[in-house]
Amino acid sequence: MCDEQTDWLKCGVRRFYSQRVRLIMNTKKQEWDTNLQQRRQRLQMLLKSEQEQYKKEMHRHTMELATIQAAVQKENAALQCAEEEEKRLQLVHQLYSQLKRKQCPDYASSYSQMLQDKINATRQEEIALHQEMLGLLDWDPRRNK
């Protein structure tokens, strides 16, 4: 009987330790699950805040880019207008000069005289250059005749 009672006590003690270990393990598992859920929630909130910050930053960047593009387009348009205005002014000046030459005989004659003088001056330079080149080549055009 002593053995049965001892066996019964041993089994009871083993059962008690087993239940105690199971209870401790279940408690630890619940704590671990709770910590895991809390970490997941914190990470989810952190992710949401980062996503919101990223959206705001992208929106700000997009707005800055749009502003820069608008400024560049405005500058390009202003440059194009300035170029067109300059071309128009050159054309007007050219047409005005032509009209003045046609309508004003004094201007036309002085302009023709100026062109003739320029042609004569360059012609003299051409003749001098030609003579110099003939001298360097030692060639006399009268000998070939």
Beta strands, then each sheet from edge to edge (+ up, - down):
end
